[in-house]
Amino acid sequence: MDLDKLMNKHLTRYFDASKSIPEETLQQLLRFLRLTPSSTNVQANHFYVLATPEGKERLAANLGERFQDNSEKILNASHTIILTTRADLPDSHLDAVFTKERADGRFPDPAKHELWEFMTRDFLNLRNYGYKDMNHWMEKQTYMALGMTMMAAAELGVEAMPLEGFDPTSVDKAFKIRETGHTTTVLLALGYPDPAKVYTTPISRFEADQLFTFV
């Protein structure tokens, strides 16, 4: 990965609608997204991959009245991913996580796995009843997946643009997301930049001495 190149580029705001991500590249990116980590391996997400004109049109038409400016970005992108997060964390979901971990042999020693499950439940109870921030905490895991996937896209030569300009209630309704126990958190548009609309101005950030404190 060329970090110098990454550090000196703007995020794409306009996509070239004539270009599509090759299927092999898309599948590699989705494999990466599937394997992104989450705290306690909670895996509180579901991802809607919009790969057809019909899917993108449905999203573009349901961004909400205030966010129609983002419709063009969705329609011109090769693909858009709706990243959703669980609205709550029922025991059935946690049991499914533990069952999958056991099937995959995450902890060959059964005693270690039992300890892991005890510690995980204890930590989640703390989030739920102590800190009372379970929803916010789960959304943090979604944003971690978003950021890592953006970096993976850059490595694959794909432009990735996160979008928070949408009405989650409208998107949830259009794709019947709340019926699954999830809600929309953030969107990720993927594709290739429109060469006529690429930003060439300098990146603007605070100086290092304003951002870093060494202790």
N, C-alpha and C positions, 0 to 999 in steps of 0.2 A: 504494500500500500504506500502510495506516494503522499506522505503527510504534508509536505510543503505545498503540493498542489491543492490538497484539501483545504489547507489553512488560508488559501488565497482565492477561494472561489465563492461566489454568491449562490444561494439556493435558487434553483430554477423556479420562476413564477409563471412561465409560459411554455407549453409543450407543443411539439410538432405532431399534429394529429395524423400525419401520413406514416409515422414510424411506430412499430410495435415491438415489444420486448420478445425476443425469441423464446419459444417454449422451454427449451433447456435452461436458459438463464432464469426464467421465471420460476421454474421448479427448484432450481438451486437456491434462489432467494427465499422461497417458501419453506424449504427444508431448514434454512438458517433461522427463519422466524419461529418455526416449530421448536427449535432447540434453544432459543434464547432463555436465559435463566430467570427465575423468579424466587423471591424470598420464601423459604421453607418449601420450595418447589410447588407453590400453591396452584399454579396454572389456572388462574381465574379468568381466562380469556377465551373468546371465540373470534375468528377472523372471517369476514366476508370478502371474498376476492371478486371484484367486479371486472370481468374480462370481456363482456359482450356490450355492444351498443345499448341494448335494452337495460342492462344493469346500470350502466353509467348514466343513462337518461333518467332512470328512476331516481337515482341519488341526486342528480342535478336539479330535478324538479321538486325535490323535497328538502332542500337546504334551509328553507325558511325565507320569509320575505326580506329580511334584513341582509341576507347573505347571497343574493342572486349573482353578485359579481364573481363568485367562485364557481358558478356553473360552467363557464367556459373552460376553466382549468380541469374540471372533472371530465368534461366531454372530450377534450383534446389529449388527455393522458392516455397512455397505453392501457394501464390498469389502475384501479384504485382499491385500496384495502380499507374496510371499515374495521377498526380495532374496538372491540367491545369488552366490557368488564362485568363480572358477576355483580348483581345488585346486592346479594348477600352470600354467605358461605354456609350452606346447609351441611349437615353431617354426611349426607349422601355424596356430596362432592368430595369431601375430605376422605371418605371411605374409598371412593373410586381412585383417588390419587395414591393412597396407601396400597390398594390392591394392585395397581399398575406397577408401583415401585417393587413390590414383592415379586411379581411375575417377571420383571426385568432383572431381578437379582441385584438391585441397587446396593443392598447390604447383605453380603453372603452370610454374615453371622446373624442368626435370628434374634439374639439378645440385643445386638446393636440396633436392629430395626425396631424392636419394641421400645427401646430407649428413645430412638428418633421420633417415633409416633407420639410417645408421651410428651417429649419436649415440644414437638410441633403443636399439639393440642394446647399445651400450657401457654405457649407464646401467642397463639391465636385467641385464646381466652383473654389474655392481657390486652390485646388490640381491641377486642370486642367490648369487654366490660371495664377494663382499666383506663386505657387511653381513649376508648370510644371513637376510634377513627378507622374502623375496618374498611369502609368504602374508600376513604381517601388512601389508605395504605395499599389496597388492591389496585387502585388506579396508578399508584407509583410504579407498580410492577409493569403495567401496560406501557407507561412512558419509557421505562427501561428497555422494553422490547422494541418500541418505536425507534429510540435513538440508536440501538445496536443494528437494527435493520437498515436504517439510513446509511450507516457506515458500510454495511455489507453491500448495499446497492452501489455505493460509490466505487467499491472495489471491483464490482462487476461491470462498471461503466454505465450504470443506470442512474438517472436523476431521480431524486426522491424529495417530495415536497409535503411537509406536514400541514394539515389544515384543522384549525379549531373554529373557523367561521362557518358554523352550521347550527341548526336547531336540533338538539339531540332527540327531543320528543317527536319531531317530524320524521327524522331518519328512522328512529325506532319503529314508528308506526308503519312507514313505507315498507320496511323489511321484516315486520313482525318479530322484532328482536326481543322485546320485553316478554313475549310469550315463552322465550327460552330461559328466562331468569337473568338475562344480561341487559346492559344498556350501552349505547354508543359513547365512547370516550374521545376518540380522535380519528381523523382520516389521514391516509397516506397515499398521495397520488404518485404514480411511477411512470416514467417514460423517457423521452429524449427531448432536449431543449429546442425551442424554435430559434434557429440561428439569427433571425432578424431581431430578436428581442432579448438577447443575452446582455446582462449587465457587465460593463467593463470598468465601472468606477471602483476606487479602492475600498477595501473592507474597512469599516470603522469600529474600533473597539477601544476600551480604556487601556491605558498603558499598564505594563506589568506591575509596576510599583504600586498601582492603585488596586490591583486584584489579588496579589499574593502577599501573605504574611508568613515568614519563616520563623519558626520557634525552636 
